[in-house]
């Protein structure tokens, strides 16, 4: 494989590391540099709100690759190094410390930053966010039995932190503006189902936003829009992220809530690529929604590696993510809302079931609640666009794995 003489990957999260891995898999022999702003060996983020926060796994258990892997793969890993400017026409990346990196191609895998509360007092040190391993270590040290924890936002991060904290014996209050977080993704019924679990497990749920944060001893008092106030020793804000777009805009790239990229993750500049939280793929009818999930970053890293080498990217798969709360895993693939109908497979009363979305005789999305065994098959059905009726999907006598295997056989 030919390709650029030097590639710089900016951002050492999962998209960046997977891209490096895949470049070597695809036979790229040139210089390869991975820049990471954090000091920690590149790590997986999903455990930070789950097993890592519970103390069940430590930093070695979340490393994306073993420490020796980078040298073996001839990946020049520069940690604690911030890329400050990308000058594609000169083939250079300027960094915070040390010499500029030569770059024939650059992958922007810069991720995002947690959104802040943006209310008076919201910058109090007891008001924290959870994005990095340093954030998670600091939070873990504070989640002791009896500690009053305020969680703001009941989306993916907030729900997992609330579940973990209450499991560690903390007194948790979850403040969420919506009565049904994740409704746009899960639909009304499933969003309700998932949100109700908090109350059952002893989390106090308050429907409101935070209007102000006041000091209260070592901790804070959250003043809410419904007039209530909640005293907290520590607050975790999980109200989404903002993609880190500075390098992209500085390089003059086309940006629309994310770096616009094609199927090979090439941006509007032929030498610049983007993947992960920062990237936004073009679809047939305009830009697709930006994907913030782990699996999207893996797929983006792979596609970008192919794109940088001028190879065809693997066909895109339907978005997929998971979330763990109260010992229950939620997995979602494809689109659950939108036109069509949904069917249940299994009894929600049992706590273990699938919800499947059917449109025009095809399964276009599904959610599995505490039912992991069928998800691989369902993802295949969704990706292959297999013709399958709602009644067939609902019938537990039908083996979805067999259906998926049949779908893979050439006709
Ligand atoms: P994250 O990845 O950080 O969990 P999500 O987008 O999944 O982000 O969820 C964010 C949640 O935060 C949404 O359910 C939204 O309704 C809620 N939210 C946003 N702003 C506020 C706010 N100021 N106060 C309380 N909840 C908020």
Boltz pocket constraint, residues with backbone or C-beta under 6 A from the ligand:
constraints:
  - pocket:
      binder: B
      contacts: [[A, 117], [A, 152], [A, 153], [A, 154], [A, 155], [A, 156], [A, 157], [A, 158], [A, 175], [A, 176], [A, 177], [A, 178], [A, 181], [A, 182], [A, 208], [A, 209], [A, 210], [A, 237], [A, 238], [A, 239], [A, 240], [A, 241]]
      max_distance: 6.0
